[in-house]
Amino acid sequence: MSSPRISSPATSSPGGAPVLREVVPPERRRAGKRAGAFLGAAVLAGIVAYAVLVPMLAGTDQKLTDFGSARLPPSSAHLFGTDHAGRDLFVRLASGLRVSLLIAVLCAVLAMVLGMLVGAVSAALGGRADRIIMRCIDAVNAVPHLLLGVVIVAMFRGSVTAIIASIALTHWTQVARIVRAEVLSLRGLEYVEASYLLGGTRAQVLWRHFLPAALGQGTVATVMLLPHAIWHESTLSFLGLGLSPDRASLGTLLQEAQAEVMLGGWWALAFPALLLVCTTLAIAACGAGLVSKTGGRS
């Protein structure tokens, strides 16, 4: 039996008559979030399967050029059409998506490790050390992430390591704040105080209690960072500051699509853009489901 909707009084209308506001029951909200998470997980599974399997099973190399088949529209022979060099975009886009996903995962993991360490140490130390660390985090957040990423990548243009570093070093602060808040809520618990009374050092308590307890919140925060990492890499590559043009990624494909669209090749832009949006929305839906399930801090 479905939960009934509840009407609660809200502010009065201009005429003076009360306006009833419909309140959705918490059970229905949770069910909607679960459905969104399942849908996002299903879409993400299909996208990952496409990125992993297509380059392996394709009979052609995504770098193989065939100028006699340049700029062909989508068809049964080329599902996503071809680019200016006659390369099959269905295969090339799968390879580019795989590269973008790998970079995003590496960036998120590095941001998670750095953020968890800094956030947990800051909360464990407390006092002046905690305030100094948090002011440093505020200073990092004050600089636009994309601008800081551009500065880092510009010094090592085309380097995958520089791209990963630029994304990880601009997104770890969110994880640090969430983990710090979690550790602060644990400091006064009995088992933590007992560990100190039994002779445990701050480092031991941090390693045995704080970090394991904050791992769940750190993981949720890391999942929520993945869409940002994908967009960050795509933006850098689109601006010509990311991967070299011979390496396919969502960003480099979008950069190449600028010239294709001017010549009527709309498919060169439509499919990478659609895949970029679907991927980030699917990951965000999965992350929202994790936040709802674990009570994670946003």
C-alpha positions as CSV (number, residue, x, y, z in Angstrom):
1,M,0.0,0.0,0.0
2,S,1.5,3.3,-1.0
3,S,2.1,6.0,1.5
4,P,-0.4,8.8,1.5
5,R,0.7,12.3,0.6
6,I,0.5,14.8,3.5
7,S,-0.5,18.4,3.1
8,S,1.0,21.0,5.4
9,P,0.2,24.7,5.7
10,A,2.6,27.0,4.1
11,T,2.8,30.8,3.8
12,S,-0.4,32.7,3.1
13,S,-1.3,33.8,-0.4
14,P,-1.5,37.5,-1.3
15,G,-5.3,37.3,-0.8
16,G,-4.9,36.0,2.7
17,A,-6.1,32.5,2.0
18,P,-3.7,29.7,3.4
19,V,-1.8,27.7,0.8
20,L,-1.4,24.0,1.4
21,R,2.0,22.5,0.5
22,E,2.2,18.9,-0.5
23,V,4.8,17.0,1.5
24,V,6.3,13.8,0.0
25,P,6.7,11.0,2.6
26,P,10.3,10.1,3.4
27,E,9.7,6.5,2.3
28,R,8.8,7.7,-1.2
29,R,11.8,10.0,-1.4
30,R,14.1,7.2,-0.4
31,A,12.4,4.9,-3.0
32,G,13.0,7.5,-5.7
33,K,16.6,7.9,-4.8
34,R,17.1,4.1,-4.9
35,A,15.4,3.9,-8.3
36,G,17.7,6.7,-9.5
37,A,20.7,5.0,-8.2
38,F,19.8,1.6,-9.8
39,L,19.1,3.4,-13.1
40,G,22.5,5.2,-12.9
41,A,24.3,2.0,-12.0
42,A,22.7,0.2,-15.0
43,V,23.6,3.0,-17.4
44,L,27.1,3.2,-16.0
45,A,27.6,-0.6,-16.3
46,G,26.6,-0.3,-20.0
47,I,29.0,2.6,-20.6
48,V,31.9,0.8,-18.9
49,A,31.2,-2.3,-20.9
50,Y,31.2,-0.3,-24.1
51,A,34.5,1.4,-23.1
52,V,36.2,-1.9,-22.2
53,L,34.8,-4.4,-24.7
54,V,34.5,-2.4,-28.0
55,P,38.3,-1.6,-28.3
56,M,39.1,-5.3,-27.6
57,L,36.5,-6.8,-29.9
58,A,36.7,-4.3,-32.8
59,G,38.2,-5.6,-35.9
60,T,39.8,-2.2,-36.7
61,D,42.4,-0.1,-34.9
62,Q,41.0,3.2,-33.7
63,K,44.1,5.0,-35.0
64,L,43.8,3.5,-38.5
65,T,43.1,6.2,-41.1
66,D,41.2,5.7,-44.3
67,F,40.8,9.1,-46.1
68,G,38.5,7.4,-48.7
69,S,36.0,7.0,-45.9
70,A,36.4,10.5,-44.3
71,R,33.4,12.2,-42.8
72,L,30.9,9.5,-43.4
73,P,27.6,10.0,-41.5
74,P,26.3,7.3,-39.1
75,S,25.3,4.1,-40.8
76,S,25.3,0.3,-40.3
77,A,28.9,0.1,-41.3
78,H,30.0,3.0,-39.0
79,L,27.5,3.4,-36.2
80,F,28.8,6.8,-35.1
81,G,30.2,7.8,-38.5
82,T,33.8,8.6,-39.3
83,D,36.0,11.7,-38.7
84,H,38.2,13.7,-41.1
85,A,40.7,10.9,-41.3
86,G,38.2,8.2,-41.9
87,R,38.6,6.7,-38.4
88,D,35.5,4.9,-37.0
89,L,34.1,7.1,-34.3
90,F,32.3,4.2,-32.6
91,V,35.6,2.5,-31.8
92,R,37.6,5.7,-31.3
93,L,35.0,7.1,-28.9
94,A,35.1,3.8,-26.8
95,S,38.9,4.1,-26.6
96,G,38.7,7.8,-25.6
97,L,36.1,7.1,-23.0
98,R,38.3,4.4,-21.5
99,V,41.2,6.8,-21.2
100,S,39.0,9.5,-19.6
101,L,37.5,7.0,-17.1
102,L,41.0,5.7,-16.1
103,I,42.3,9.2,-15.6
104,A,39.2,10.1,-13.5
105,V,39.5,7.0,-11.3
106,L,43.3,7.6,-10.7
107,C,42.6,11.3,-9.9
108,A,39.8,10.4,-7.5
109,V,41.8,7.8,-5.7
110,L,44.8,10.1,-5.3
111,A,42.4,12.9,-4.1
112,M,40.9,10.4,-1.6
113,V,44.2,9.3,-0.2
114,L,45.5,12.9,0.2
115,G,42.2,14.2,1.5
116,M,41.7,11.5,4.0
117,L,45.2,11.9,5.4
118,V,45.0,15.7,5.7
119,G,41.4,15.7,7.1
120,A,42.0,13.0,9.6
121,V,45.3,14.4,10.8
122,S,43.8,17.9,11.1
123,A,40.9,16.6,13.3
124,A,43.2,14.3,15.3
125,L,45.6,17.2,16.2
126,G,42.9,19.7,16.9
127,G,43.7,23.2,18.3
128,R,46.0,25.5,16.5
129,A,47.3,22.9,14.1
130,D,43.7,22.1,13.0
131,R,43.0,25.8,12.4
132,I,46.2,26.3,10.4
133,I,45.4,23.3,8.2
134,M,41.9,24.4,7.6
135,R,43.0,27.9,6.6
136,C,45.4,26.3,4.1
137,I,42.5,24.3,2.7
138,D,40.5,27.5,2.4
139,A,43.4,29.1,0.6
140,V,43.4,26.3,-2.0
141,N,39.6,26.5,-2.4
142,A,39.9,30.2,-3.0
143,V,41.7,29.6,-6.2
144,P,39.5,28.5,-9.1
145,H,40.2,24.8,-9.7
146,L,40.3,25.1,-13.4
147,L,42.7,28.0,-13.3
148,L,45.0,26.1,-11.0
149,G,44.8,23.0,-13.2
150,V,45.6,25.1,-16.3
151,V,48.7,26.4,-14.6
152,I,49.9,23.0,-13.6
153,V,49.2,21.4,-17.0
154,A,50.7,24.3,-18.9
155,M,54.1,23.5,-17.5
156,F,54.0,19.9,-18.7
157,R,51.7,20.0,-21.7
158,G,50.6,16.6,-23.0
159,S,51.8,14.8,-19.9
160,V,49.3,12.3,-18.4
161,T,51.0,12.7,-15.0
162,A,50.5,16.4,-15.1
163,I,46.8,16.1,-15.9
164,I,46.3,13.6,-13.1
165,A,48.2,15.8,-10.7
166,S,46.3,18.9,-11.7
167,I,42.9,17.3,-11.0
168,A,43.9,15.5,-7.8
169,L,45.6,18.5,-6.3
170,T,42.5,20.7,-6.9
171,H,39.9,18.3,-5.7
172,W,41.3,16.7,-2.5
173,T,40.0,19.5,-0.3
174,Q,36.4,18.3,-0.4
175,V,37.4,14.9,0.8
176,A,39.5,16.5,3.6
177,R,36.6,18.5,4.9
178,I,34.2,15.6,4.9
179,V,36.7,13.3,6.6
180,R,37.7,15.9,9.2
181,A,34.0,16.4,10.1
182,E,33.6,12.6,10.5
183,V,36.7,12.3,12.7
184,L,35.7,15.2,14.9
185,S,32.4,13.4,15.6
186,L,34.5,10.3,16.8
187,R,37.0,12.0,19.1
188,G,34.7,12.0,22.1
189,L,33.5,8.4,21.8
190,E,34.4,6.0,24.7
191,Y,36.5,3.6,22.7
192,V,38.6,6.4,21.4
193,E,39.2,7.8,24.9
194,A,39.9,4.3,26.1
195,S,42.6,3.9,23.5
196,Y,44.3,7.1,24.7
197,L,44.0,5.9,28.4
198,L,45.6,2.6,27.5
199,G,48.7,4.4,26.1
200,G,47.8,4.7,22.5
201,T,49.5,7.6,20.6
202,R,47.7,9.9,18.3
203,A,49.3,8.1,15.3
204,Q,48.0,4.7,16.6
205,V,44.5,6.0,17.2
206,L,44.5,7.7,13.9
207,W,45.5,4.5,12.0
208,R,43.5,2.0,14.0
209,H,40.3,4.0,14.6
210,F,39.9,7.3,12.8
211,L,40.9,6.3,9.3
212,P,38.9,3.0,9.2
213,A,35.8,4.8,10.5
214,A,36.1,7.6,8.0
215,L,36.7,5.3,5.1
216,G,33.0,5.1,4.2
217,Q,32.6,8.8,4.0
218,G,35.8,9.2,2.1
219,T,34.7,6.6,-0.4
220,V,31.3,8.4,-1.0
221,A,33.1,11.7,-1.4
222,T,35.5,10.1,-3.9
223,V,32.6,8.7,-6.0
224,M,31.1,12.2,-6.1
225,L,34.4,13.6,-7.4
226,L,34.5,11.3,-10.4
227,P,32.1,13.5,-12.6
228,H,34.2,16.6,-11.7
229,A,37.4,14.7,-12.7
230,I,35.9,13.7,-16.0
231,W,34.8,17.2,-16.9
232,H,38.1,18.6,-15.7
233,E,40.1,16.4,-18.0
234,S,37.7,17.0,-20.9
235,T,37.9,20.7,-20.4
236,L,41.7,20.7,-20.4
237,S,41.9,18.5,-23.5
238,F,39.3,20.6,-25.2
239,L,41.4,23.7,-24.6
240,G,44.4,22.0,-26.0
241,L,46.2,21.7,-22.7
242,G,45.4,18.1,-22.0
243,L,46.4,14.9,-23.8
244,S,48.2,15.1,-27.2
245,P,45.9,14.9,-30.2
246,D,47.1,11.4,-31.1
247,R,45.6,10.1,-27.8
248,A,41.9,9.8,-27.9
249,S,39.9,11.0,-24.9
250,L,36.5,12.7,-24.5
251,G,38.2,16.0,-24.4
252,T,40.4,15.5,-27.5
253,L,37.5,14.2,-29.5
254,L,35.4,17.2,-28.6
255,Q,38.3,19.5,-29.6
256,E,38.5,17.7,-33.0
257,A,34.8,18.0,-33.4
258,Q,34.9,21.8,-33.6
259,A,36.3,21.7,-37.1
260,E,34.0,18.7,-38.1
261,V,30.8,20.6,-37.2
262,M,31.8,23.5,-39.4
263,L,32.0,21.1,-42.3
264,G,28.6,19.5,-41.5
265,G,29.9,16.6,-39.4
266,W,27.4,17.0,-36.5
267,W,27.9,13.4,-35.4
268,A,31.5,14.1,-34.4
269,L,30.3,16.4,-31.7
270,A,26.9,14.9,-30.8
271,F,28.1,11.4,-29.8
272,P,31.1,12.5,-27.6
273,A,29.0,15.2,-25.9
274,L,26.1,12.8,-25.3
275,L,28.4,10.2,-23.9
276,L,30.1,12.7,-21.6
277,V,26.8,13.9,-20.2
278,C,25.4,10.4,-19.7
279,T,28.5,9.2,-18.0
280,T,28.7,12.0,-15.5
281,L,25.0,11.9,-14.8
282,A,25.1,8.1,-14.2
283,I,28.1,8.4,-11.8
284,A,26.3,11.3,-10.0
285,A,23.2,9.2,-9.6
286,C,25.2,6.4,-8.1
287,G,26.9,8.8,-5.8
288,A,23.6,10.3,-4.7
289,G,22.4,6.8,-3.9
290,L,25.5,6.1,-1.8
291,V,25.0,9.4,0.1
292,S,21.4,8.5,0.8
293,K,22.2,5.0,1.9
294,T,25.2,5.9,4.2
295,G,24.0,9.3,5.4
296,G,27.1,10.8,3.8
297,R,27.9,14.5,4.1
298,S,27.6,16.4,0.9
